[in-house]
Amino acid sequence: MNESETSPKNKKLEMERPAIWRPESHISTTVRDMPPSGIRKFFDIVVGMEDVISLGVGEPDFATPWHIREACIYSLEGGHTSYTSNKGLLELREILAESTKEDLAIDYDPEEEILITTGVSEAVVLAVRGSF
């Protein structure tokens, strides 16, 4: 053995090897003992049924169309990787306001009356909470 193999520096590195991650020892019992959510149970029930549209998890049973994936790729390559306003992109809210005005003859202020959410569950919760 040469001197570098037995140096205190190498011994220290050997002793600092990370332990294997075991969920049972790293996750609190409160979290570990939580039952599955009702929506997950519902999803498990309908996943194998024929002629049933699952409104559970919100994942479609088809691949995202290429033009959407391509737009995402170009957006990432263009450096658009930061968070937006909590209200959503103003440009999108403006387009929705214009579309709603043209299609439904309803005039919404994109600055104050349109909110973009990450999914329908969030939108429903916010709508219900905002109603009281």
N, C-alpha and C positions, 0 to 999 in steps of 0.2 A: 504494500500500500504506500502511496506517496503522501506527502505532508498535506496536500490540499484535500484529500479524501477524509482525513481524520481531524481536520481543523474544527474548532468550536463553532464556526459559522455553519459548516455543513451539518453538524450534529443538531443545531438549532432548527434548521430547515426540516430535518427528519421528524422532529418532535411536533412541528406545527402543521402536520397534515390535517386537513379538515375531516371531521367525522362524517359518516354517512348520514344523510338527512332522513330522519324517520318522523313522519307526520305525528305519530302518537306522542312523541316527546317534544314537538315544536309547536303544536297547535293547542290552544287552550281547550279544556274539557267543555267549556260552554259552547264553543264553536263546533267542536267535534260531535257533541251530543245533539246538535240541532237537527230536527227532522227535516226531510226534503220539503220544499215548498209545494203548495197545492198545484201550482202551474206545472211543475215538473212531473207530478203524479199524473196530471191530466195528459201531458205530452206522452208519457210512457203508455198510457191506455190507448190513445188514438193512433200512435205511430204505425201500428201494423194493420189498422182497419182499412178496408176498401171503401171508396166513395165517401170519404170523410175529409173535410178540410180542417186541419188543425189550426186553431187560433192561439195555440199555446205559446211557444217560444219565439215565434216571429221569424223563423228561418224558412225561406222558400224551399220547395223540393225541386228546384231547377238552378242551373248555374247562372250567375249574374251575366246578363248579355255583354257581348264583347265590347260594344261601344262605351259602356259604362266602365268596364275594367280598363279600357284603353285611356279614357279620360282620367281615371285615377292614376295610372302610370305616368301620364304626361304631367299631371299636377304634382306628383312626387318628384319627378325629374326637374320640374321647374322650381323646386324649393318650397312649395306650399305645404309646409309640414307643421305649422304652428296652430295653436288653438284660436278659435274665432271668438267673437263676442258671445256672451251667454244668451243673447237673443237670436244668434245665428248670423250668417253673412247678410249684410245690408243689401247687397246686390240681389240675392235670392229673395229676400223679403220684398224688394221693390218689384221684381218680376211677378211674384205671387199677388201683390196688390193690383198690379196692372191687369193680370189675367182674371182676377176676381171681378174687377170693374167691367172688363169687356164681356166676360161670360155670364155673370150673374147680376150685373148692374148694382154691385155693392162696392162702396168706396171705403177702403181701409187705409189707415196711415201706417206705412211700413216701419216707421220709427217707433211708434207707440202701440200699434194694435195687431202686429203679427209677430209670432214667436216660432222659431224652428226648434223642434225637439229631436232627441236621438231615436225616439220610437213612440209607438202609440201608447204604451203603458205610462210613460212620463207625461205625455200630452193629456191623457184622461185624468191622471192624478192632479195635475196642475189645474185643469178645467174645473174639476169637482172642488178642489180646495179654494179656488178663486171665486166660487159661487156662493160661499158662505161668509 
